[in-house]
Amino acid sequence: MANLLDDILRYNHTFVEEKGYEPYVTSKFPDKKAVILTCMDTRLTELLPKAIHLHNGEMKIIKNAGAVITNPSDSVVRSILVALYELTAEEVFIIGHHGCGMTGLTGDRILEKAYKRSSEAESIHEHFEKENGAAEWLTGFESEEENIKESVDALRRHPLLPDDTRVHGLLIDPETGKLDLVVDGNKEKA
């Protein structure tokens, strides 16, 4: 019985042999000079680019659970700053979605599952949860709209963000692709 890894590798071999990559060849610099932070929700994988008329090579896309900026030194902020300073991006779009699984998520719920599925349950408590506040770190948010506003605000307040960077906040309907504007970075910079 084949497993998912075998299926992926088999398909990839054929993809490369048949030069399936050729339509996607582009540079590392985003043509539209922008970076998107969005949620990792599977419904957005193809829907979001189609809903905003985005083609391969036009924008940098960063994904995490909830399109959240949790602190000024997290890997999401680092990736955005690299895109702005090294990869010619000039604008940031933080795009969450309605019905996000991070809404109402509690870290305690995740930890309860981790204790059941990890052979390191004692270590989780002693070294991670107790010292690092894992339950708080794993907690989601109460409102998708408030999360977007808070993430936009956190990025705007970052001391390394270039002064002229426009940061926009939007929500997308994961079924229809309809966008709702939450924060217009053009108005905020005017």
Residue pairs with C-beta under 8 A, 6 or more apart in sequence:
2 10
14 20
15 21
23 56
24 56
24 57
26 56
26 57
27 57
28 87
29 87
29 88
30 57
30 58
30 59
30 60
30 83
30 87
30 88
30 89
31 57
31 58
31 59
32 54
32 58
32 59
33 88
33 89
33 90
33 91
34 58
34 59
34 60
34 89
34 90
34 91
34 92
34 93
35 59
35 60
35 61
35 62
35 79
35 80
35 83
35 84
35 89
35 91
35 92
35 93
36 48
36 59
36 60
36 61
36 62
36 92
36 93
36 94
36 95
37 62
37 63
37 64
37 67
37 69
37 76
37 80
37 92
37 93
37 94
37 95
37 151
38 44
38 48
38 61
38 62
38 63
38 67
38 94
38 95
38 96
38 97
39 63
39 64
39 65
39 66
39 67
39 95
39 96
39 97
39 100
39 102
40 63
40 64
40 65
41 97
41 100
41 101
41 174
43 97
43 174
43 175
44 97
44 172
44 174
47 172
47 174
47 177
48 54
48 95
48 172
48 177
49 55
50 177
51 172
51 177
51 178
51 179
52 179
59 89
59 93
60 79
60 83
60 87
60 89
62 76
62 79
62 80
62 83
64 76
65 101
65 102
65 140
66 96
66 100
66 101
66 102
66 140
66 141
66 147
67 94
67 95
67 96
67 97
67 147
67 148
67 151
68 76
68 102
68 141
68 147
68 151
69 76
69 77
69 94
69 150
69 151
69 154
69 155
70 76
70 137
71 77
71 154
72 154
72 158
72 159
77 155
77 158
80 89
80 92
80 155
81 158
81 160
81 161
83 89
84 90
84 92
84 161
84 162
84 165
85 162
90 164
90 165
90 166
91 165
91 166
91 167
91 168
91 185
92 155
92 165
92 166
92 167
92 168
92 185
93 168
93 169
93 170
94 148
94 151
94 152
94 155
94 167
94 168
94 169
94 170
94 183
95 169
95 170
95 171
95 172
95 179
96 144
96 147
96 148
96 151
96 169
96 170
96 171
96 172
97 144
97 171
97 172
97 173
97 174
98 144
98 171
98 172
98 173
98 174
99 144
99 174
100 140
100 144
100 147
101 140
102 140
102 141
102 147
103 140
103 141
103 142
103 143
103 144
104 140
104 142
105 138
105 139
105 140
106 135
106 138
106 139
106 140
107 134
107 135
107 136
107 137
107 138
107 139
108 135
110 138
111 124
111 129
111 134
111 135
111 138
114 121
114 124
115 121
115 124
115 125
118 124
124 134
128 134
129 135
141 147
141 150
144 171
145 171
145 182
148 169
148 170
148 171
148 182
148 183
149 169
149 182
149 183
151 169
152 167
152 168
152 169
152 182
152 183
152 185
155 161
155 167
156 167
156 188
161 167
164 189
166 185
166 186
166 188
166 189
167 183
167 185
167 188
168 181
168 183
168 184
168 185
168 186
169 181
169 182
169 183
169 185
170 179
170 180
170 181
170 182
170 183
171 179
171 180
171 182
172 178
172 179
172 180
173 179
173 180
